[in-house]
Amino acid sequence: MIDSQIEKLYASRTVPVSALAGGTYPYRLMEPAGGQSGQLFPLVVYLHGAGERGSDNEAQLRYLPSWLATEDHRAKYPCHLLAPQCRANTYWVETPRALDRCAPRVEPGPMMQAVLAAIDDVLASFPIDKHRLYLTGLSMGGYGSWDLGTRAAERWAAVAPICGGGDELYADRLVNVPVWAWHGNADDVVPVSRSRVMIDAVRAAGGAPRYTELAGVGHDSWTPAYTSGELLDWMFAQRKE
């Protein structure tokens, strides 16, 4: 269950998405605290893991959305936070065996189309600093972050995939994007090799991504990544010129 006070901070919004049954897509958005007229704020796009899939438009508020909704974090990292939810039995990334190997590139599936529509809706409706668009996600959402990062590299001031993986054939698109990936080397759900491969591919293309591999840490590398302060401090310091 999500704390009721935190849930109240996330407004439920909908956007039309013709690729989905019903034609509309609900998502959650938290606005920054204490914003003033004319002030622009960064946008954080957060993609959850497989355990938060569903249609309640609530489960995706676990982990980073809940942590960034605390009073201290809202004061330190004022932002809009977009939290879409992936429907049950679907994935952010529409590729065969997406969780364990690189796969042939395909067009964005319905869920990624929904994410893109929600992003466009927020950008058109709220005072967003378009030089400070941040993308992050964990596990299945880590794969989504690598995928969306490469599909729309020109948008992002920073990309932070946690215990995910991607298609290294498109890693060169992130050469000029600040990237910091995290993964536990004892992960028995998503092999640590998937982050290593992506980082190596970005470096081989001429990029300088950051990579933190956590010794002895299993699948839950997102808790140390998001709560250490290092990653969030770095992310919110990035600005796309």
N, C-alpha and C positions, 0 to 999 in steps of 0.2 A: 504494500500500500504506500502511496505517495502522501507525505505530510500535507494536510489540507491547506495549511498556510502557504506552502510552496506552490501547491497546485493552483491556488487563486492568482498567483503572480503570472501564470501562463494563460493568456487569453486563447480561446479556441476560435480558429478562423477556418474558412473553407476557400478553395480555389477550384475552378472548373478544370477537369482533366478528362478528356474524351476517351483516353485509353483505358480508363478504369470503369468497372461496373458501377452504374449509378451516375457517372459523369462528374462527380464532385469529390474533392479530397480534403479531409479535415487535417489540420496541423495545429501545433501550439507555438505561441510566440510570447516571450517575456520582453518587456520594454525596460530601458534603463531607469534607475531611480533618480529622481531629482533633475531630470532633464529640463533645459530652458529653451524657450522659443528660439529657433534659428540654430541651435546647437546640433552638430552631427555626431553620431555614435557608430562604433564598429558593429558589424554583424557577425555572429558566430553561427555557423551551420553545423549542427551535431547529428551524426548518424549513429543510431544505437546498434546493439548486437542482436543476435537471433533470439535471445531469451525475452526480448521486449516486443516482439512482433504481435500483431493483433489488430483489433478495431475499436479498442476502448479510448483511444487518443489520450492515454494517461501513462501507460507503462513506460513509454519512452522518456519520461521525466526522471527516471532513476539515474544515478551516477552524476555525470557532469551537469545536467540541467538542475538537479537538486543542489549540488554543491555551489554552483554559481548564483543560486537564488538566495543564499544566506546573506544576512545583513552586511557582514564584513566583506564578502566577495563582491556584492553589488556596489559597495563603496570603492573597492580597489579596482574592479574591472567593469565599469559601467558599459553596458552593451545591450544590443538586441540579441536574443538567442532564439534561433529557429530550431524547433524539435519536431521533425516529421516522424511518422510511424509507418514502418513497413508492414504490410498486411500478412496474415498468417500464411505459412507455406510458400512464401515468395522471398525474393532476395533483392538487395539493392543492385547487385550486379548480375546481369542476365548472360552468364557464360557457363558452359558445362563444367561441372566439378569446380565451381568458382572458389571453393575454400581450400583447395590443396594444390593447384598448379595454375600456371599461365594458360590461357585459353584464347581461341581466335576472337578477334574484335567483332562485336556486333553493335547494332544501334541501341541506344538506351531503351531498356524495357519500361513497362508501365510505371514501376515504382520510381525509377530514376527520372522519368518524365514528370512524375508528380513532384519530386524534390525540386526540379528545375522550375516548375510552375510556381511552387511556393516561394522560392527565392525571388523570382521576378515579381511576384505579388508584394512581398515585403519591401523590395527595393522601390517599387512604385508608390508605396503607401506610407512609408515612414522615413524620418530624417536619417538616412544611412550615409556614413562616410564610405564612399565607394573605393577609397584607397586603403580601407581596412576591412576587407572581407576575409574571414578566417574559416577554414574547413577542418573538421576533425571528426573522428569516430573510432569505435572500438570493435574488434573482432569482425563480424559481418560488416559493421560500419567502418572498420579499418579498410576492408576491401572496397567499400563504397567510397571512402576518402581517396584512396589511390586512383580509383576509376574516375570519379568526378574531378579530381585534381588534374588528371591528364586530359580529360575531355574539355575542360573549361579553364585551362591553365592561366589564361589571360586575366581571369577574374580575381585570382587569389593573392592576398598579401602573405599568407602562410597556410601550409597544409601540414596537419599533424595526425598521421595514421597510427593507431595503437593496435598491436597484435593482429595486423592484417597482411595483405599481400595484393599483388596486382599483376598486370601484364607488362613485363619489362620491355616489350617491343615498342611501347609508347612512353617509356621513362624519359626520353630526351625532351619531352614537352615540359618537364619540370626543372630543366637546367637553370632557368632564371627565377625560379620560385623558391622562397625559403621553405625548407622541409625539415621536420624533426620527427622521425619515427621511433617508437618504443616497442620492445618485445621482451618477454621473459624467455630465457634460454631453456627453461624446463616446461615450456608450453606443450601440452599433449593434445590440444584441440586444433590450433593453427600452428604448423611447424615454424620454428624461428627462421628457417631457411627462406620463408616467403618474404620476410622483411629484408633479410640479407641480400637476396637476389635483387630486389627493387633498389635498395641503396647502392649496391654495386653498379647497377645499370645507370642510375642517375649520375654517379661519379664518372663512369666510363664515357658518358656523353659530354662531360665537362662541367657538371654541376658540383655543388659543395653541400650536400644535405648533411644534417646532423643525425646521429643514430645512437640510441641508448639501449644496450642489451643488459637486462637485469639478471644477474647470476642467481640461480636457484629459484627464480620466480616462475610460477606456472602461468595459466591462462590469464589470470587477473593481473595484468600489468597496467591496467588503466587506473587502478587506485593509486599506486605510487606515482604514475605519470601525472595525473591530474591534481593530486593533493600535495605533491612535493613543493609546488610553487614555482619551480624552475620552468616547466613547460609553459604554464600560463603567463608568467612574466615575459618569457621570450615571445610568445605568440602575440600578446597585446602590444609589444614593442615594435612589431613589424608594420611597415607601411609601404604600399606599392606606389611608386612614383609614375 
